[in-house]
């Protein structure tokens, strides 16, 4: 009887937002941003089919060719490597360091936020005050410190970025959970004798998921920028592999002779990060998420 009541209450709680969502449409700007992201993903996946050049091996006779050169649409770098090829292959680690840290931090941060929001005052204080320690340091400096301690490499960059993104996600999840604790369907579930874990993951989680998803979507763009910064400082992916931040680091020495080459990876990072932010804004409107939590 209790299980049946729980399912009924959960269905009622989730049905209303879904019904409201079905009447709204995703903004055009979000659709365009989603299309841009899809194009970047497809270019990264099918990179070997789109170019015949190697992303790591170049020709010194073709070094520093300008944009528009025959056979090298976006020019070549200081080692004669085709920049378009490196951009296509570099999209893979750039997207990975944007998506994976957010996925990890989203999962762990949401879990911690749920526990803090549904737990006792002591539990909430212990979790949130511990996470507040991370706010004592600028996120960028903390990511650099963690990556430097772990060593260069894409896996260590992912770990460093996931660590610094957990606290803000947990704060959003805890805030939304705390807002729902006094809701009628939660009080009814408590009165029916349902376990707190069941209430948290079956009834609270579906209702806070939109806010968390919107926030994490915007974090992907930020994570891409942070990862590029780590690679620029030599703390990310190692040469000669291609990655947008590493390409900026390689090309910065030619800023006075071939400045247009440096702009290519920089613009790619800008486009990707803005696209994820615009998509997040669109999802916020579509899912009717409060702006102060996103």
C-alpha positions as CSV (number, residue, x, y, z in Angstrom):
1,X,0.0,0.0,0.0
2,X,2.8,2.4,0.9
3,X,4.7,1.6,-2.3
4,X,1.6,2.3,-4.4
5,X,1.0,5.6,-2.6
6,X,4.6,6.6,-3.2
7,X,4.4,5.9,-7.0
8,X,1.1,7.8,-7.2
9,X,2.5,10.8,-5.4
10,X,5.7,10.8,-7.5
11,X,3.7,10.6,-10.7
12,X,1.6,13.5,-9.7
13,X,4.6,15.6,-8.7
14,X,6.4,15.0,-12.0
15,X,3.4,15.1,-14.3
16,X,2.6,18.8,-13.8
17,X,6.1,20.0,-15.0
18,X,6.0,17.6,-17.9
19,X,2.6,18.8,-19.0
20,X,3.7,22.4,-18.8
21,X,6.9,21.7,-20.7
22,X,4.9,20.1,-23.6
23,X,3.3,23.5,-24.2
24,X,6.6,25.3,-24.6
25,X,9.0,25.3,-27.4
26,X,12.8,25.4,-27.4
27,X,13.9,29.0,-28.4
28,X,15.4,29.4,-31.8
29,X,18.7,30.5,-30.4
30,X,19.0,27.2,-28.4
31,X,18.2,25.2,-31.6
32,X,20.9,27.0,-33.5
33,X,23.4,26.4,-30.6
34,X,22.4,22.8,-30.5
35,X,23.0,22.6,-34.3
36,X,26.5,24.2,-33.9
37,X,27.3,21.7,-31.1
38,X,26.1,18.8,-33.3
39,X,28.3,19.9,-36.2
40,X,31.3,20.2,-33.9
41,X,30.7,16.6,-32.6
42,X,30.2,15.2,-36.1
43,X,33.4,16.9,-37.3
44,X,35.3,15.4,-34.4
45,X,33.9,11.9,-35.0
46,X,34.5,11.9,-38.7
47,X,37.8,13.7,-38.7
48,X,39.8,10.9,-40.4
49,X,37.3,10.9,-43.3
50,X,37.5,14.7,-43.7
51,X,41.2,15.1,-44.1
52,X,44.2,13.1,-45.5
53,X,46.8,14.9,-43.4
54,X,48.3,13.7,-40.1
55,X,47.5,15.8,-37.0
56,X,50.9,15.2,-35.6
57,X,53.3,15.0,-38.6
58,X,54.1,18.0,-40.7
59,X,56.5,19.2,-43.4
60,X,59.0,21.9,-42.7
61,X,58.8,23.0,-46.4
62,X,55.1,23.9,-45.7
63,X,55.5,25.6,-42.4
64,X,53.6,28.8,-41.5
65,X,51.4,28.8,-44.6
66,X,48.7,31.5,-44.4
67,X,45.0,30.9,-44.3
68,X,43.6,30.1,-47.8
69,X,46.7,28.4,-49.0
70,X,46.0,25.7,-51.7
71,X,45.8,22.4,-49.9
72,X,45.8,24.0,-46.5
73,X,42.5,25.9,-46.1
74,X,43.4,27.2,-42.6
75,X,47.2,27.3,-43.1
76,X,49.9,25.4,-41.3
77,X,51.7,25.8,-38.0
78,X,55.4,26.2,-37.2
79,X,56.0,22.5,-37.9
80,X,54.2,22.4,-41.2
81,X,51.2,20.6,-39.8
82,X,47.8,21.3,-41.4
83,X,45.8,23.5,-39.0
84,X,42.4,22.4,-40.2
85,X,43.4,18.8,-39.5
86,X,44.6,19.6,-36.1
87,X,41.4,21.5,-35.4
88,X,39.3,18.5,-36.4
89,X,41.3,16.1,-34.3
90,X,41.7,18.6,-31.5
91,X,37.9,18.9,-31.1
92,X,37.9,15.4,-29.6
93,X,39.9,16.1,-26.4
94,X,38.4,19.6,-26.2
95,X,34.9,18.1,-26.1
96,X,36.0,15.3,-23.8
97,X,37.4,17.7,-21.3
98,X,34.2,19.7,-21.4
99,X,31.7,16.8,-21.2
100,X,33.4,14.3,-18.9
101,X,34.2,16.6,-16.0
102,X,30.7,18.0,-16.0
103,X,29.2,14.5,-16.2
104,X,31.2,13.4,-13.2
105,X,30.7,16.6,-11.2
106,X,27.0,16.5,-12.1
107,X,26.6,13.0,-10.7
108,X,28.6,13.5,-7.5
109,X,27.4,17.1,-6.9
110,X,23.7,16.2,-7.3
111,X,24.1,13.2,-5.0
112,X,25.8,15.4,-2.3
113,X,23.2,18.1,-2.8
114,X,20.4,15.6,-2.3
115,X,22.0,14.1,0.8
116,X,22.5,17.6,2.2
117,X,19.1,18.8,1.3
118,X,17.2,15.8,2.7
119,X,19.5,15.1,5.7
120,X,19.6,16.6,9.1
121,X,20.9,20.1,9.9
122,X,24.2,18.5,11.0
123,X,24.5,16.5,7.8
124,X,23.7,19.6,5.6
125,X,26.2,21.7,7.5
126,X,29.0,19.1,7.3
127,X,28.6,18.6,3.6
128,X,28.0,22.2,2.5
129,X,30.7,23.8,4.8
130,X,33.2,21.2,3.5
131,X,32.4,22.2,0.0
132,X,32.5,25.8,0.8
133,X,36.3,25.4,1.5
134,X,36.7,25.1,-2.3
135,X,35.2,28.6,-2.7
136,X,38.2,30.0,-0.7
137,X,40.3,29.7,-3.9
138,X,39.6,31.0,-7.4
139,X,38.4,28.0,-9.5
140,X,41.1,28.5,-12.2
141,X,43.9,28.6,-9.7
142,X,42.5,25.5,-7.9
143,X,42.3,23.6,-11.2
144,X,45.9,24.6,-12.0
145,X,47.1,23.5,-8.5
146,X,45.4,20.1,-8.8
147,X,46.6,19.5,-12.3
148,X,50.1,20.5,-11.4
149,X,50.1,18.1,-8.5
150,X,48.7,15.2,-10.5
151,X,50.9,15.9,-13.6
152,X,50.1,16.7,-17.2
153,X,47.7,14.5,-19.2
154,X,44.0,14.6,-20.3
155,X,42.9,12.3,-17.5
156,X,44.4,14.5,-14.8
157,X,42.8,17.5,-16.4
158,X,39.5,15.8,-16.2
159,X,40.0,15.0,-12.5
160,X,41.1,18.6,-11.7
161,X,38.1,20.1,-13.5
162,X,35.6,17.6,-12.0
163,X,36.8,18.5,-8.5
164,X,36.3,22.2,-8.9
165,X,32.9,21.8,-10.5
166,X,31.4,19.6,-7.8
167,X,30.7,22.4,-5.2
168,X,28.6,24.6,-7.5
169,X,26.5,21.7,-8.8
170,X,26.0,20.5,-5.2
171,X,24.9,24.0,-4.1
172,X,22.3,24.1,-6.9
173,X,21.0,20.6,-6.0
174,X,20.9,21.4,-2.3
175,X,19.1,24.7,-2.9
176,X,16.4,23.0,-5.1
177,X,16.1,20.1,-2.6
178,X,15.6,22.4,0.3
179,X,12.9,24.3,-1.6
180,X,11.0,21.0,-2.1
181,X,11.3,19.7,1.4
182,X,8.2,21.4,2.6
183,X,6.2,20.6,-0.6
184,X,2.9,18.7,0.0
185,X,3.9,15.6,-1.9
186,X,7.1,15.3,0.1
187,X,5.2,15.7,3.4
188,X,2.7,13.1,2.2
189,X,5.5,10.7,1.4
190,X,7.0,11.2,4.8
191,X,3.7,10.6,6.5
192,X,3.2,7.4,4.5
193,X,6.4,6.0,6.0
194,X,8.5,6.0,2.8
195,X,12.3,5.8,3.3
196,X,14.2,9.1,2.8
197,X,16.4,7.5,0.2
198,X,13.3,6.5,-1.8
199,X,11.8,10.0,-1.5
200,X,15.1,11.6,-2.5
201,X,15.8,9.6,-5.6
202,X,12.2,8.8,-6.8
203,X,10.5,12.0,-6.1
204,X,12.9,14.8,-5.3
205,X,15.5,14.0,-8.0
206,X,13.1,14.1,-11.0
207,X,11.9,17.6,-9.8
208,X,15.4,19.1,-9.3
209,X,16.8,17.4,-12.5
210,X,15.8,20.3,-14.8
211,X,17.7,22.9,-12.7
212,X,20.8,20.7,-12.5
213,X,20.7,19.8,-16.2
214,X,20.4,23.5,-17.2
215,X,23.3,24.5,-14.9
216,X,25.5,21.6,-16.1
217,X,24.9,22.5,-19.7
218,X,26.3,25.9,-19.1
219,X,29.2,24.4,-17.2
220,X,30.3,22.4,-20.2
221,X,31.3,25.6,-22.0
222,X,33.2,26.8,-18.9
223,X,34.9,23.4,-18.6
224,X,36.1,23.6,-22.3
225,X,37.7,27.0,-21.6
226,X,39.3,25.8,-18.4
227,X,40.7,22.7,-20.1
228,X,42.1,24.9,-22.9
229,X,43.8,27.0,-20.3
230,X,45.4,24.0,-18.6
231,X,46.7,22.8,-22.0
232,X,48.0,26.3,-22.8
233,X,50.0,26.1,-19.6
234,X,51.3,22.6,-20.4
235,X,49.1,20.9,-17.8
236,X,46.7,19.3,-20.2
237,X,47.1,17.1,-23.1
238,X,50.8,16.5,-24.1
239,X,52.3,17.4,-27.5
240,X,52.3,16.5,-30.3
241,X,48.7,15.6,-29.9
242,X,46.1,18.1,-31.2
243,X,44.0,20.1,-28.7
244,X,42.7,23.6,-29.1
245,X,44.3,25.1,-26.1
246,X,47.6,23.4,-26.9
247,X,47.4,24.8,-30.5
248,X,47.1,28.3,-29.0
249,X,50.2,27.6,-27.0
250,X,52.1,26.4,-30.0
251,X,51.1,29.3,-32.2
252,X,51.5,32.2,-29.7
253,X,55.2,32.6,-30.8
254,X,54.0,33.6,-34.2
255,X,51.5,36.2,-33.1
256,X,53.5,39.0,-34.7
257,X,54.2,37.2,-38.0
258,X,51.1,35.1,-38.6
259,X,48.5,36.4,-36.0
260,X,45.5,35.0,-38.0
261,X,46.7,31.4,-37.3
262,X,46.4,32.0,-33.6
263,X,42.8,33.2,-34.0
264,X,41.6,29.9,-35.5
265,X,41.7,27.7,-32.3
266,X,40.7,30.7,-30.2
267,X,37.6,31.3,-32.2
268,X,36.7,27.6,-32.0
269,X,36.9,27.6,-28.2
270,X,34.8,30.8,-28.2
271,X,32.1,29.3,-30.5
272,X,31.9,26.0,-28.5
273,X,31.7,27.7,-25.1
274,X,29.1,30.2,-26.3
275,X,27.0,27.5,-27.9
276,X,26.8,25.5,-24.7
277,X,25.9,28.6,-22.8
278,X,23.2,29.6,-25.2
279,X,21.8,26.0,-25.2
280,X,21.7,26.2,-21.4
281,X,19.8,29.5,-21.5
282,X,17.3,27.9,-23.9
283,X,16.8,24.9,-21.8
284,X,16.2,27.1,-18.8
285,X,13.4,28.8,-20.6
286,X,12.0,25.5,-22.0
287,X,12.1,23.7,-18.7
288,X,10.9,26.8,-16.8
289,X,13.9,26.8,-14.4
290,X,14.3,29.7,-12.0
291,X,17.1,31.9,-13.3
292,X,18.7,32.3,-9.9
293,X,19.5,28.6,-9.8
294,X,21.0,28.3,-13.2
